[in-house]
Amino acid sequence: MAKTSVIARSKKTPKFSSRKVSRCFRCGRKRGYMRDFDLCRICFRELANDGKIPGVRKSSW
């Protein structure tokens, strides 16, 4: 879980566009971020396993 100050800093508009950091909206994690869902891999897995993300289900073959 990211500190509140780090999350607040990432929401500000950066001086240069390459400095923009994408963060998970639930926990604030910056690594393992999925743009399609605006979540990190850990939060994505938790919500997908609970069935809270529509159109996503666990694959098996």
C-alpha positions, 0 to 999 in steps of 0.5 A: 500500500502506497503512502497517501503523500505518494498517491497525492503527488502522482495525481498532480500534473507533471512538468514533463509527460514522461514523468507521469506515473500510473497507479492502481486506484484501490491500493496505489501500487505502481508496478504491475499496473493494467491500463484496461482496468486501472488496477494492479495485478493483485487487486485485479486478481482479487476482484476477478476471483470474486466475480466483480469485474464483468466479462472476466473469468478464470481460464481453464483448458 
